[in-house]
Amino acid sequence: MSLRSAVQVLLVATVLLAAPVAGASAVSTTAAGPSTTAPSPSPSPVASANSTPDDVRDVEAADVDAAALDPIDVSLDPADATADAGENATFDVVVDGASEEIFAFEVVVSTSDRDVAPIVDGEALGGGTSTDPTPEDDGRSISFRALGTDLGPGTATVARVTVTGEAAGTADLTLETVRIVDPSGNQYPVDERANSTVTVEDTTTPTTVALDPATATLSPDGSRTIDVVATGVPDGVSTMDLTVSSGNASVAAFESGSIAGEPSIRQVRIPADGSSARLQAAGASITDDDGDGSVTLGTVTVAGNATGETDLSVAVSGLGTSSSRYEVTSTSGTTVVVDDSAPSVPPVVGDDPPTNVDSDPLLEDVDGDGTFTIFDVQAFLENFDGETVRSNAASFNFDGSADGEITIFDVQALLEEL
């Protein structure tokens, strides 16, 4: 301790120890002889030559001459803060209006909900000697005690509190105890205490797996490709094990499946009755390249067997990267309607199936809006190598090639029909 600090400690001790010791009798001498008065309570000293920061906790308002000092305001700053789940927020304990320097202090801060925002760290400021501020009761509160600080006068930050966002919600931070002492041993009266509120937001996107589209209509001899889409996979996907099932394979059954991302190991399993399609892969490279928050894990193609309706569902046994696993919070499926009046070719783009606008069997109205325009040529250019066109090549063989393969020449032939 420096010479200045030692002198201050002795000064505080001299002021506070001048009162009678608690429990002792005060003796006075008169002409009639000594007389004894009843014991009177004595203040607990703020500091003495052997004081430690823990001694500050014994200071009470009645122990010091509060009238000697103007009141102060103590606040947590900022008054409101927002933190994402998993991130920290820091609050300062600020004393305002100190007419003298601050020599010692005790401050206790608590959180109303440690499940939302527990206290994880703290720091006593101003130099001097202080206890180690360690969060107590699993982050419910933290205590700061210090002697010999060099803070004030005026406005001073005496401590700093750190909370972490544990779960979405709101928690109040409260100044439970505030004791601020000047170099003469006087405790400042506190006029106002201003507490704080921290709001924790969960900004993480839950991991979900869905079949797209939510509804698909096809004819008894038609087929439809369904995408398997995941959201909330910020690190991409390299491994998967999922099964898509048909509630009634006699209405619609699986005939094929594919896996995205060029995995080093892949397997698509479809039983003889077509009731399910299991997609397994490792070493895939599936990332959200377009930034829309979702990735296509693969596809399954379902074929209509008989008129009726059935639901396709997806169950995820595993989904993750090479080093971690996602917790899938929800899944959603597709309702398949098999209808005799449904077009045999599913939509190439959008929700409307392509149609024929003349007497030939070809489907010039690629976008399904009922007319043949340049937009159909544009749609065909962008999708001529897609699964729907390839699976229904006879309906898009505009150049009349013998092998029936759909190429850029079919796009040119469609353009020439305009």
N, C-alpha and C positions, 0 to 999 in steps of 0.2 A: 504494500500500500504506500502511496506517495505521502510526502510530508503534509501536503494540503489535505488529503483525505483523512489522515490520522488526526489532524487538528479538528476537522469537522466531526469525526466520530466522538472525540473527547468532549467537544462542545455540546453535542446532542446528549451524551451521557451525563454531563454536568447539569444540564437544564432539567432532564427528566429524573435523575437520581436525587435531586434536591428534596423531593417529597419523601415523607416517611415510608419506610418499608412496609409492605402489606403484612398485616397480622401483628405488628409491633405496637407497643403503647408509647405514646408521646409523654415525656416527663418534663415538667416545668418546676422552677424553684421560686417560692414566695417567702415572705417573712415568716409565715406560719409553718414553713417546711415544704418539702416536695409534695406535689400532687400529681395524680395520674389521670389522664383523660382516656376515653375509650379508643380502641384502635380504629383507624380510618383506612379506607382502601388506598392503595398506592398504584400509580400508573405503571404499566409494563414499559420498560425502556425501549426506545426505538433502536438504539445502538449503544454499545459500550466498547471499550478497548478490545473485548473478546467477542464482539458481535459477529454473526454470520447472516447471510441473506434470509435464512429461515426465521430469524428473530422478527422480521417485518410482519409476519403473520399475526403476532401478538399485539399489534397496535390496534387500538379501538378509538372510536371517535371521542370518547370521554377521556382518553389518556393524554390528549394534547390540547393546546390552546388554539382551537379552531377559530376563535374570534379574532386572532391576530392576523389572519390572512383572508383575502377576498376569495369568494367561491370560484371554483374552476368548472369547466365543462369537459367531459371525457366522452369520446366517441370512437366507434369503429368505422374505419374509412376503407373502402366506399360503403355507402349506406345500402346499396344493392349491387349484387354481382351475379353474373351468369357463367356457368362452367359446363362444358360437355362432360358426359360420363367418362371417367378415366383421366380427366384433367384436373389441375389444381387451381384454387383461387386464394389470393392472399389479402389479408386485412390488417391495417395498421391500427394500433391503439394510440389515439391522439389526445394529448392534454392541451387545453386552450385556456389562456387567461392566468397562467401562473405568475404571480407578482415577484416571486423569488426563484432561485434555482431549485431544481428537484434533486434531492440527495438520496432518497430511498423511495421505493414503491413496491406495492403488492397488487397484482391484477389477476383475476381469474375470469376466463372466458369459457362459455359452454355453448354447445350446439343442441338444438331441440330435437334433432333426428340424426343420429349417427349412422343410420342405415342409408340416408340420403347424402349427407355431407359430414363425415367424421373429421375431427381435428387430427392432423397427421404430423404437424411440426410447429415450432415456434421459436422466437428469438427475442431475448431481452436486449434492449439497446441502451446506449449512453455510457458504455464502459463500466467502470466500477467492478464490484464482485457480485455475481448472480448465481442462483441455483440453475441447474440444467432443466429448462422447461420441457418436460416430457408429457405427452398426452396421457391422460388417465381415464380409467373406466372404458377401455376400448374406444378411445377417441371422443368420449363424451365431453371432456373438459381439459383445460390446460392452465397451469399456474405459473406466474412470473413473479420472482422476488429478487430485489437487487438493492445493494448499498453502495454508497460512494459514487453515484452516477454524476455525470456532468451534462445535465440537460436544463433547458429553460434559461432565463425566464421567457414568458410569452407562450408560444406554441411549441410543443415538443412531441415527437413520436417516441413512446417509451417501449413499445413491444410490437412484434409482428406475429400474426397467426396465419397458418396455412391449413386449408381444408381441401379435401379431394372429392370430386364427384363420384359417388358410389352407385347411385341409382337415380332415375328421373324423379323429380319432386322438389319441394321447397323446405328449407331449414332456416330457423332463426338463430343468429349468433348473439349471445347476451353477455354483457359485462356483469358478472355475478358479484364480484368483489372489486372495489377500487379504493386503494389507500395510497395517497401521494403525500410525501413528507419533505419539508424544506430543510436546509442545513442546520436550522436551529431546533429541529425536532418538532416543529409544528405541522400538524396534518391539515392539508387543504380541505375545506368543506366542498363537497361536490354539489353543484347546482343542477346540472342536467347530465343524464347519461343517454347517449344515442347508440342504439344497437343496429345490427345489420341483418340483411336477409340474403341468402344465396339460393339461386334457382339452378338446378341441375337438369340439363337437357340430354336426352338420349338421341344422338344424331346418327347412330349406326342403323343401317338398313337391315332389317331381318332377312335371313336367308329363306327363300321360298323356291319351290319348283312347281311349275304349272304346265299344262298342255295347252297349246294354242293352235287353232281357235277354240273358244269355249263351246261352240256348237258347230257341227259339220253335217251337211246333208249330202247324200249320195244315192245313186240308183242301186238296185240289187246286183247289177253287174259292174258297178263303178267302184272306184277306189279314191282314197283321200290321204294325203300325207299330213301328219300332225307333228308340229314342232314340240320338243321338250325344252322348256326355257327356265333358266335359273336367274334369280335376282339376289342382290346382297352377297355377291362373291367378289369383293374388292381386289383380292389377290389372284383372281382367275381360277380355273379348274384344271387339274391334271389327272385326277382319279375320280371314278364314279362307279357306283353299283346301284342301278335302279330298275324297277320293273313296272311296265305299263300293262294293265289288265283290262280285258273286256268283260263287262258284266254278263253279256250274253253272246257267246261266239257264234251261235246259230244265226244271229242278226248281222253282226259285224265282227270279223276276225282279222288278226294281224297276218300280213303276208311278207313283210320285210322291215328292216330297221337299219339305221346308220348312226355312226358316232362322229362328232366333230373333233377338230383339233389334231388330226393325224396322230393318234396315240401309238406308242410303240407296242402296246399290248391291247388288243380289242377282242370282244366276243359279243355276238348277238345271238341270243337263244330264243327260238320260237317253237313251242311244242306242236305236235301234229294237228291238234285241234285249233290252233291259232288263237288260243284264249289269252295269251300273254306274250310280251316281248321283253326280254331282259337284256339291258345294255350294261356291259362291264368294260372298263378301260383303265389303263395306267399309262403315264408318260404323255398325256395329251397336252396341247397348248391352246387352251380356250381362254381368251381375254376379251374384255369389253372395249373393243377397238373404236366403236362409234360413240362411246361415252353415254349411252342411254340408260345405263344401270342394269342391263340384262345381257345374258349370253345364251346362245342356243347350244345345248349339250348334244343334241342329236335329233333324229326324226324316227317316227314309226309310220308305216303305211298300213291303213286298215281297208279291207275290202268288204263291200256289202254282200251278204248272203241271202237275206230275205227281208221283206218289208217289216218294219218295226223300229224300236228305239232301244238303245243301250247306252250305258255310261262307261267311259274309259277313265280309269283312275291310275295314279302313279304313286308308288311306294319307294322311298329312298333308303337304302341300306347304308350307303356311304357316299360322301361328296366332299372333296377337299383338294388341297395342293399336295405337293410331295412331302411337305413338312407339317401340315396342320389339317384339321378337319373342321368343316362347317357344321353348325347345329341347325338343321332345317326346321323352321318353326311352323310351316304350313305347306300344304300341297293343294292343287286344284286340278280338275280333270276336264274332259270334253264329253258332251252329249252328242251321240251319233244318231242321226235319223236316216233310216233307209226307206226311200219312197219311190214308188214306180214312176211318179211324175218328175222326179228330180233329174237334172241333167247328168249325163254320164261322165262329163268332164268337170272337175272342180274348178274354182276360180284360179286364174293365172295371177291376177293382181286384185287387190281389194276383196270384197265379199260377194261379187256377182260372177257367176260362171260365164264363160265365153259362149257366144251364140252364132248361129249360121244366118247370114243375111241374104243368101241367094239359093239357087237350086242345087249347088254341089254340096258334098258332105263336109266341107272344110269350115272351120270356125273363124271367120275373118274378124268378128267382133270380139277381139281378144280381151278387152277390159269389161265386157259384159254390160255396157250401158245401152244396148239396143241399136246402136248405129256404128257404121264403119268409117273411121276417120284416121287422120294422121296420128292421133293418140294411141290407136290400136297398134300401129306400126311401131311406135316408140315403146309401148309396153312389150311387144313381142321381141324387139331388139334387146331389151333388158332382161328377158326371161326365157329366150328360146332354148337355153341350155339348162333350164331349171327342171326340177323333178316332175312337176305337173305336165309340162310339155313333153318331156322325154317319155313319161308313162303313157301318154296319149298321142304318140307321134303321128298316127294315121289321120288325126283331125287337124294337124298343122303342117302337113307335107305339101306346102304351097308350090314348090318347084317340081313336084311330081317325080322325084328321084325314085329309082327302082328299089334302092335299099331302104327307103323310108327314113333314113337318118336326117335329123333336123340340124341344119347348118345355117350359116350366114346367108347362103343363097336362098333359103326359104324366106328370110327377112326381106331380101331384095325382091323376090317374086311377089310378096304381099304388098310391098310399096308400089309395084308396077300395076297392081289391081285397083289402086285408088283412081 
